[in-house]
Amino acid sequence: MTRRDIDCEQALKQILTFIDRALGDQDREAMQRHLHTCKSCFSRMEFERLLKSKVGELRDEPATPSMSERVKALLKNF
């Protein structure tokens, strides 16, 4: 198997797939190597991981009536 390296642009495109553990072995290893050496992409990955976790926690809480109305109003303007 050939070692494949990725750049920041490729890493950023794969961050959510990486977080979801949906990359193949070769892509996952390339991503891990990149994140190990690139502070910027590692920070972005950590931010996205934390954001995804926090958003996931919100699913358990029902939206307030005012929030529902705000979302409906935003969708009407879309």
N, C-alpha and C positions, 0 to 999 in steps of 0.2 A: 504494500500500500504506500502510495506517495504522500509525503507530508504536504499539506496545502495551507498556505498562509492567507489571511484576509486583511483588508485595510479597514479603516474606520467607516467608510461608506457602506461596505458590505456588512460590517458588524452591526451598525445601526439598523439596517434593514432586517436583521435576524434577531434583534434583542428579545422581542416578545415571544418568538418561537423558541428561543433558548430558555427563557423564563418558564415557558410552558412545558419544557423538556420534550419538545417535539422535533428536535434536530436529529439527523442521522449521526452515527458515530464519528465519521470524518469531519462533518460540519461542527459538531459539538466540540471536538478536540481543537479544531482551528479557532473556534470562538473562545474557548478557555485560554488558549495560548495568547490570543489577542488581548483579552481582558486582563491577563496577568501582566502584560507589558504596557497597556494603554490606560492611564489614570482617567482620562476624559471619558472613554467608553465604559470603563468600570463604574464610574460615578453615575453615568446615565442609566446603566443597567440596574444599579441599586435603587435609583429614583423610580424607575419604571416598576421594579419588583415591589417596592413599598407602596406605590400608588395603586397598583393592581390589588394588593392585599387590602388596602383601606377601602377601595371601591367595593371589593368583594364582601366586606363586613357590612356595608350599607344595605345590601340586598335583604338583610333580615329585618330592617326597620321600614315600616310603611311610610310613604311620603305624606307629609302634612297636606291638608287641603290647600293652603296657600302655595306650597311648592307645586302641587299638581296644576293649579291655575297658571302659575308662571311658566311651567313647561308647555302647557297648551297654548298660551299666548305666544311663546317663542316659535312653536311649530306652525302656528297660523301665518307668521311672517316669513316662513321659509320658502 
